[in-house]
């Protein structure tokens, strides 16, 4: 039985078919389950290991398989091998083609042969509609080039055990790929990869062991196994300033979205927790249609489904909040403009303050246009902090990005006025801008300073 006391994690890349697990595979799977590992993906590296991976997946309900030919064995790829892989890919427990790619570190196959095998397997993945699991070692530029040339984005997939730089990470995200990280992120000298993790959204990350290899620091030098993926998750949580529960929820959701296994709660959330904050999703309506808003492709934020089937009442919100002092803050946010529901916000905020809660609002700053009056005095004593999306250094760029219903000049001026006036009524005022490609963050910060408010750049969540 899975240990439901622990946040459930997925090991998205293991090699359970080899001799290292031949004597204790049952016990290895049991230890994983006891450590809250809900699912494991075991990976093929050639035709033989792919067949063995399917056999492992057939034996255990919570294990799935990927099949493919690793660059070390690229000479194995020919028309007959591709047909065998195609047949394997139709198996109900096979969810991906991999691992495939390039390895210029060991060069066990000629590089031109590796390239051909990689290209052919991408084509097969596109043909059968399965994602790919990409191996890249010291071949960063060629991997990206081939993914682009072979339209790997159509298949989608993951760069496993990511070892590129930040530029490559962003290129992968632009292609719609996920990035997966192993126990190497726990190694004391591996600060570079931790810096990359800090810069990219967790919504595009997976975690893995790559067992029996790459044990986390605590078990370095010993055989790795799926139970140890928890140490990678803990380090990822530390880097991103999240909880292990957040990492478990997001990475498990990512595996579900990419590979199709596991289950996720797809009911719309009124309240959702990230870190030690509780966020309130009170409307999906908005005065803007921002080009970077992820809700135009899905409504998922940090693993939470935020598409509402109705706008909640005051009593519904109170019920899902419960005791507000359990949280560092209660944030009106969600996937919409909360101040469209001003009356609800005032009533809930009054109740939260009476209960000893701390209240923050995330807003687009156009509430005064919406309500036809200065609503800030009405928030006095009810709101501790407000974050207002500035997003651009001038009206023209603001309208290009945010596409307000109020037009370029009126909407941007309203945002600046709101920021400048908010400090008279709310103790903490913050201007923000999303790090969307082309946004001049430095100029946005200057506008904020000129308005007399603090500034923060917000991570652009690239969903691919």
C-alpha positions as CSV (number, residue, x, y, z in Angstrom):
1,X,0.0,0.0,0.0
2,X,1.2,3.5,-0.8
3,X,2.0,5.6,2.3
4,X,-0.6,8.3,2.0
5,X,1.0,10.2,5.0
6,X,3.7,11.3,2.6
7,X,3.2,13.6,-0.4
8,X,2.9,11.3,-3.4
9,X,5.8,11.5,-5.9
10,X,6.5,10.0,-9.3
11,X,9.9,8.6,-10.4
12,X,9.8,9.6,-14.0
13,X,12.9,7.8,-15.1
14,X,14.3,4.5,-13.7
15,X,16.0,1.5,-15.2
16,X,14.5,-1.4,-13.3
17,X,15.1,-4.0,-16.0
18,X,18.8,-4.5,-15.4
19,X,20.8,-6.9,-13.3
20,X,21.2,-4.4,-10.5
21,X,17.6,-5.1,-9.5
22,X,17.4,-8.7,-10.5
23,X,17.6,-10.0,-7.0
24,X,15.4,-7.6,-5.1
25,X,13.0,-5.9,-7.5
26,X,9.9,-6.8,-5.4
27,X,11.6,-5.3,-2.3
28,X,12.7,-2.2,-4.3
29,X,9.1,-1.6,-5.5
30,X,7.8,-2.1,-1.9
31,X,10.3,0.4,-0.5
32,X,9.3,2.9,-3.1
33,X,5.6,2.5,-2.3
34,X,6.4,2.8,1.4
35,X,8.1,6.1,0.7
36,X,5.2,7.5,-1.1
37,X,6.3,6.9,-4.7
38,X,2.9,6.5,-6.4
39,X,4.2,5.6,-9.9
40,X,7.5,4.7,-11.6
41,X,8.4,4.9,-15.3
42,X,11.1,2.4,-16.3
43,X,13.0,3.1,-19.4
44,X,14.3,1.0,-22.3
45,X,17.8,1.7,-23.8
46,X,17.8,-0.9,-26.6
47,X,15.3,-3.5,-28.0
48,X,16.2,-6.1,-25.3
49,X,15.9,-3.7,-22.4
50,X,12.7,-2.2,-23.8
51,X,11.1,-5.6,-23.9
52,X,12.2,-6.2,-20.3
53,X,10.9,-2.8,-19.2
54,X,7.5,-3.8,-20.6
55,X,7.6,-7.0,-18.7
56,X,8.4,-5.1,-15.5
57,X,5.5,-2.8,-16.1
58,X,3.2,-5.7,-16.7
59,X,4.1,-7.2,-13.3
60,X,3.4,-4.0,-11.2
61,X,0.3,-2.0,-11.4
62,X,2.0,1.3,-10.6
63,X,4.9,0.9,-13.1
64,X,4.8,2.1,-16.7
65,X,7.4,1.7,-19.5
66,X,9.1,3.6,-22.2
67,X,10.8,1.9,-25.1
68,X,13.6,3.2,-27.3
69,X,17.2,2.9,-28.4
70,X,19.8,4.9,-26.5
71,X,22.6,6.7,-28.5
72,X,25.1,4.2,-27.1
73,X,23.2,1.5,-29.1
74,X,22.3,3.7,-32.1
75,X,23.8,1.1,-34.6
76,X,20.9,-1.1,-33.6
77,X,18.4,1.1,-35.4
78,X,17.3,0.0,-38.8
79,X,13.9,-0.5,-40.5
80,X,13.2,-3.8,-38.7
81,X,14.1,-2.3,-35.3
82,X,11.8,0.7,-35.9
83,X,9.0,-1.7,-36.7
84,X,9.7,-3.6,-33.4
85,X,9.6,-0.3,-31.5
86,X,6.4,0.7,-33.2
87,X,4.8,-2.6,-32.1
88,X,6.0,-2.1,-28.5
89,X,4.6,1.4,-28.5
90,X,1.1,0.0,-28.9
91,X,1.3,-1.8,-25.6
92,X,-1.2,-0.3,-23.1
93,X,1.5,0.3,-20.5
94,X,4.0,1.9,-22.8
95,X,3.7,5.7,-22.5
96,X,6.8,7.1,-24.3
97,X,9.6,6.6,-26.7
98,X,12.9,6.7,-25.0
99,X,15.5,7.1,-24.1
100,X,16.8,8.5,-27.3
101,X,19.2,11.3,-28.2
102,X,22.9,12.0,-28.5
103,X,25.9,11.2,-26.3
104,X,29.1,12.9,-27.2
105,X,30.8,12.1,-23.9
106,X,31.3,8.4,-24.4
107,X,30.8,8.3,-28.2
108,X,30.0,4.6,-28.2
109,X,28.3,5.0,-31.5
110,X,29.5,7.2,-34.4
111,X,28.0,10.7,-34.1
112,X,26.4,10.5,-37.6
113,X,24.8,7.2,-36.6
114,X,23.5,8.7,-33.4
115,X,22.0,11.6,-35.3
116,X,20.2,9.3,-37.8
117,X,18.8,7.1,-35.0
118,X,17.6,10.1,-33.0
119,X,15.9,11.6,-36.1
120,X,14.3,8.4,-37.0
121,X,12.9,7.8,-33.5
122,X,11.5,11.3,-33.3
123,X,9.7,10.6,-36.6
124,X,8.3,7.4,-35.1
125,X,7.1,9.2,-32.0
126,X,5.3,11.7,-34.1
127,X,3.8,9.0,-36.2
128,X,2.4,7.1,-33.2
129,X,1.6,10.2,-31.1
130,X,3.8,9.4,-28.1
131,X,6.2,11.8,-26.3
132,X,9.9,11.3,-26.3
133,X,12.5,11.0,-23.5
134,X,15.7,12.7,-24.6
135,X,19.2,11.8,-23.5
136,X,21.7,14.6,-24.0
137,X,25.3,14.5,-22.9
138,X,27.8,17.0,-24.1
139,X,25.7,17.4,-27.3
140,X,23.5,20.4,-26.4
141,X,23.5,22.4,-29.6
142,X,23.0,19.3,-31.8
143,X,20.1,18.1,-29.6
144,X,18.3,21.4,-29.9
145,X,19.0,21.6,-33.7
146,X,17.6,18.1,-34.3
147,X,14.6,18.7,-32.1
148,X,13.8,21.7,-34.2
149,X,14.5,20.2,-37.6
150,X,12.5,17.0,-36.9
151,X,9.6,18.9,-35.3
152,X,10.1,17.2,-32.0
153,X,7.7,19.7,-30.5
154,X,4.9,17.8,-32.2
155,X,5.6,14.7,-30.1
156,X,6.6,16.7,-27.0
157,X,8.6,15.1,-24.2
158,X,11.3,15.7,-21.6
159,X,15.0,16.3,-21.5
160,X,15.9,13.8,-18.9
161,X,18.7,14.4,-16.4
162,X,19.0,17.9,-17.8
163,X,22.6,19.1,-18.0
164,X,22.5,22.1,-20.3
165,X,22.8,25.7,-19.5
166,X,20.1,28.3,-18.8
167,X,19.9,29.3,-22.5
168,X,19.3,25.7,-23.5
169,X,16.7,25.3,-20.7
170,X,14.7,28.2,-22.2
171,X,15.0,26.8,-25.7
172,X,13.6,23.5,-24.5
173,X,10.7,25.3,-22.8
174,X,10.0,27.3,-26.0
175,X,9.7,23.9,-27.8
176,X,7.2,22.8,-25.2
177,X,9.5,20.2,-23.5
178,X,9.7,19.4,-19.8
179,X,13.1,19.3,-18.0
180,X,13.8,16.5,-15.5
181,X,16.2,16.5,-12.7
182,X,18.0,13.8,-10.7
183,X,19.8,13.4,-7.4
184,X,22.7,15.3,-8.8
185,X,21.0,18.5,-7.8
186,X,21.8,17.5,-4.2
187,X,25.6,17.4,-4.8
188,X,27.4,20.2,-3.0
189,X,29.4,21.3,-6.0
190,X,26.5,21.3,-8.5
191,X,25.5,24.9,-7.9
192,X,25.1,25.6,-11.6
193,X,22.2,23.3,-12.1
194,X,20.5,24.7,-8.9
195,X,20.8,28.2,-10.4
196,X,19.1,27.0,-13.5
197,X,16.3,25.4,-11.5
198,X,15.8,28.7,-9.7
199,X,15.2,30.5,-13.0
200,X,12.7,28.2,-14.7
201,X,9.1,27.4,-13.8
202,X,8.4,24.2,-11.8
203,X,5.3,23.8,-14.0
204,X,7.7,22.4,-16.6
205,X,9.8,20.1,-14.4
206,X,9.8,16.4,-13.6
207,X,11.9,14.5,-11.0
208,X,13.7,11.2,-11.5
209,X,16.3,8.9,-10.1
210,X,17.8,7.5,-13.3
211,X,18.5,4.5,-11.0
212,X,20.6,2.6,-10.5
213,X,22.7,5.6,-11.3
214,X,23.1,9.1,-9.9
215,X,22.2,8.5,-6.2
216,X,21.5,11.6,-4.2
217,X,24.2,12.9,-1.9
218,X,23.0,10.9,1.1
219,X,23.5,7.6,-0.8
220,X,26.3,8.7,-3.1
221,X,28.4,5.7,-4.1
222,X,25.6,3.3,-3.5
223,X,22.9,1.9,-5.8
224,X,20.1,4.4,-6.5
225,X,16.5,3.3,-6.4
226,X,13.0,4.9,-6.8
227,X,12.5,5.5,-3.1
228,X,15.3,8.1,-3.2
229,X,13.5,10.4,-5.6
230,X,12.1,12.0,-2.4
231,X,15.6,13.6,-1.8
232,X,15.5,15.2,-5.2
233,X,12.0,16.5,-4.5
234,X,13.1,18.0,-1.1
235,X,16.1,19.8,-2.7
236,X,13.8,21.1,-5.5
237,X,11.4,22.4,-2.9
238,X,14.2,24.2,-1.1
239,X,15.5,25.8,-4.3
240,X,12.1,27.0,-5.4
241,X,10.9,28.1,-2.0
242,X,8.0,25.7,-2.0
243,X,6.9,22.8,0.2
244,X,7.5,19.1,-0.6
245,X,3.7,19.0,-1.0
246,X,3.9,21.6,-3.7
247,X,6.6,19.7,-5.6
248,X,4.8,16.5,-5.3
249,X,1.5,17.9,-6.6
250,X,3.1,19.8,-9.5
251,X,5.5,17.2,-10.7
252,X,2.9,14.4,-10.4
253,X,0.5,16.6,-12.4
254,X,3.3,17.2,-15.0
255,X,3.8,13.4,-15.4
256,X,0.1,12.9,-15.8
257,X,-0.1,15.6,-18.5
258,X,2.9,14.3,-20.4
259,X,2.6,10.5,-20.0
260,X,-1.0,10.0,-19.1
261,X,-0.6,7.9,-16.0
262,X,-1.7,8.7,-12.4
263,X,-4.7,10.7,-11.4
264,X,-5.1,14.4,-10.6
265,X,-7.9,16.4,-9.1
266,X,-9.4,18.3,-12.0
267,X,-12.2,20.0,-10.0
268,X,-12.0,23.8,-9.9
269,X,-10.4,25.2,-6.8
270,X,-11.9,28.1,-4.8
271,X,-9.0,28.0,-2.4
272,X,-5.5,26.5,-3.1
273,X,-2.4,26.4,-1.1
274,X,1.1,27.2,-2.4
275,X,3.9,27.2,0.2
276,X,2.4,28.7,3.4
277,X,0.0,31.0,1.6
278,X,-3.7,30.3,0.8
279,X,-4.9,31.7,-2.5
280,X,-8.6,32.5,-3.2
281,X,-9.9,32.1,-6.7
282,X,-13.1,34.1,-6.7
283,X,-13.6,34.7,-10.5
284,X,-12.2,33.8,-13.8
285,X,-13.3,37.1,-15.4
286,X,-10.7,39.7,-16.1
287,X,-10.5,43.2,-17.6
288,X,-7.3,42.2,-19.5
289,X,-6.6,39.4,-22.0
290,X,-2.8,39.2,-21.4
291,X,-0.8,37.4,-24.1
292,X,1.2,35.6,-21.4
293,X,-1.8,34.4,-19.4
294,X,-1.7,30.6,-19.2
295,X,-5.5,30.3,-18.9
296,X,-5.8,30.6,-22.6
297,X,-4.2,27.1,-22.9
298,X,-5.2,25.7,-19.5
299,X,-6.2,26.7,-16.0
300,X,-3.6,24.9,-14.0
301,X,-1.4,26.8,-11.5
302,X,1.2,24.8,-9.5
303,X,-0.8,21.7,-10.0
304,X,-4.1,23.3,-9.0
305,X,-7.1,23.4,-11.4
306,X,-8.5,26.9,-11.3
307,X,-11.3,26.8,-13.9
308,X,-14.5,27.6,-11.9
309,X,-17.9,26.2,-12.7
310,X,-19.4,29.1,-10.8
311,X,-18.3,32.2,-8.9
312,X,-18.3,31.3,-5.2
313,X,-20.4,33.0,-2.6
314,X,-19.2,34.6,0.6
315,X,-20.2,31.5,2.6
316,X,-18.5,29.1,0.2
317,X,-15.2,31.1,0.5
318,X,-15.4,31.2,4.3
319,X,-16.0,27.4,4.4
320,X,-12.9,26.6,2.3
321,X,-10.7,29.0,4.2
322,X,-11.5,27.6,7.6
323,X,-9.0,29.0,10.2
324,X,-7.0,31.7,8.4
325,X,-4.3,31.8,11.0
326,X,-3.0,28.5,9.7
327,X,-1.5,30.4,6.8
328,X,1.1,33.2,6.5
329,X,-1.4,35.1,4.3
330,X,-4.6,34.9,2.4
331,X,-4.3,36.1,-1.1
332,X,-7.1,37.1,-3.5
333,X,-5.6,35.9,-6.8
334,X,-6.8,33.0,-8.9
335,X,-7.3,33.1,-12.7
336,X,-9.2,36.4,-12.9
337,X,-9.3,39.9,-11.6
338,X,-10.5,39.6,-7.9
339,X,-11.5,43.3,-7.5
340,X,-14.3,42.7,-10.0
341,X,-15.9,41.2,-7.0
342,X,-15.3,44.1,-4.7
343,X,-18.2,43.6,-2.3
344,X,-17.2,39.9,-1.7
345,X,-13.6,40.9,-1.1
346,X,-14.5,43.5,1.4
347,X,-16.8,41.2,3.3
348,X,-14.3,38.3,3.3
349,X,-11.4,40.5,4.2
350,X,-13.3,42.0,7.1
351,X,-14.0,38.5,8.3
352,X,-10.4,37.4,7.8
353,X,-9.1,40.3,9.8
354,X,-11.5,39.6,12.6
355,X,-10.1,36.1,12.7
356,X,-6.5,37.3,12.8
357,X,-5.6,36.7,9.2
358,X,-3.3,38.6,6.9
359,X,-4.8,39.7,3.5
360,X,-3.1,40.4,0.2
361,X,-4.7,41.2,-3.2
362,X,-3.1,40.5,-6.6
363,X,-4.7,42.9,-9.0
364,X,-4.4,44.4,-12.5
365,X,-4.9,47.8,-11.0
366,X,-8.0,48.8,-13.1
367,X,-10.6,48.5,-10.4
368,X,-11.3,52.3,-10.4
369,X,-12.2,52.1,-14.1
370,X,-14.4,49.1,-13.4
371,X,-16.3,50.6,-10.6
372,X,-16.3,54.2,-11.7
373,X,-14.8,55.5,-8.4
374,X,-11.7,55.3,-6.3
375,X,-12.3,52.1,-4.4
376,X,-9.0,52.2,-2.5
377,X,-10.4,54.0,0.6
378,X,-12.9,51.1,0.9
379,X,-10.0,48.7,1.5
380,X,-8.5,50.7,4.4
381,X,-7.9,48.4,7.4
382,X,-9.1,45.3,5.4
383,X,-6.0,44.7,3.2
384,X,-2.4,44.4,4.4
385,X,-0.7,44.3,1.0
386,X,-1.5,44.6,-2.7
387,X,0.5,43.5,-5.7
388,X,-0.4,45.3,-8.9
389,X,0.6,44.1,-12.4
390,X,2.4,47.0,-14.1
391,X,3.9,44.7,-16.8
392,X,5.2,47.5,-19.2
393,X,7.0,50.8,-19.1
394,X,4.6,52.6,-21.3
395,X,1.0,52.6,-22.6
396,X,1.8,51.2,-26.0
397,X,3.6,48.1,-24.7
398,X,1.1,47.7,-22.0
399,X,-1.7,47.4,-24.5
400,X,0.3,45.0,-26.7
401,X,0.8,42.7,-23.7
402,X,-2.3,43.1,-21.6
403,X,-5.0,44.1,-24.2
404,X,-7.2,45.8,-21.7
405,X,-10.9,46.4,-22.6
406,X,-10.3,50.1,-21.6
407,X,-7.8,50.7,-24.4
408,X,-4.1,51.6,-24.2
409,X,-3.9,55.1,-22.7
410,X,-6.8,54.9,-20.2
411,X,-5.9,51.5,-18.8
412,X,-2.2,52.1,-18.3
413,X,-2.7,55.5,-16.7
414,X,-5.3,53.9,-14.4
415,X,-2.7,51.3,-13.3
416,X,-0.1,53.9,-12.5
417,X,-2.7,56.1,-10.6
418,X,-3.8,53.0,-8.7
419,X,-0.2,52.2,-7.7
420,X,0.6,55.8,-6.7
421,X,-2.6,56.2,-4.6
422,X,-2.7,52.7,-3.0
423,X,0.0,53.5,-0.4
424,X,-2.4,56.0,1.3
425,X,-4.8,53.1,2.2
426,X,-2.8,49.9,2.1
427,X,0.4,49.4,4.1
428,X,2.4,47.4,1.5
429,X,2.2,48.2,-2.2
430,X,4.2,46.3,-4.9
431,X,4.4,46.7,-8.6
432,X,5.1,43.6,-10.6
433,X,6.0,42.7,-14.2
434,X,6.1,39.3,-15.8
435,X,9.4,38.2,-17.4
436,X,7.7,37.6,-20.7
437,X,10.1,37.7,-23.7
438,X,10.5,41.3,-24.8
439,X,9.4,42.9,-21.6
440,X,11.9,45.6,-20.5
441,X,12.1,44.7,-16.8
442,X,14.6,47.4,-16.0
443,X,12.3,50.1,-17.4
444,X,9.3,48.7,-15.6
445,X,11.3,48.9,-12.3
446,X,12.2,52.5,-13.1
447,X,8.5,53.4,-13.5
448,X,7.7,51.7,-10.2
449,X,10.4,53.7,-8.4
450,X,9.2,56.9,-10.0
451,X,5.7,56.1,-8.6
452,X,7.2,55.5,-5.2
453,X,6.5,51.8,-4.8
454,X,8.5,48.6,-4.6
455,X,9.0,46.4,-7.6
456,X,9.3,42.7,-8.3
457,X,9.8,40.7,-11.5
458,X,7.5,37.7,-11.7
459,X,8.6,34.4,-13.3
460,X,7.0,33.8,-16.7
461,X,5.3,30.4,-16.6
462,X,6.0,29.1,-20.1
463,X,3.6,26.3,-20.8
464,X,4.9,25.6,-24.3
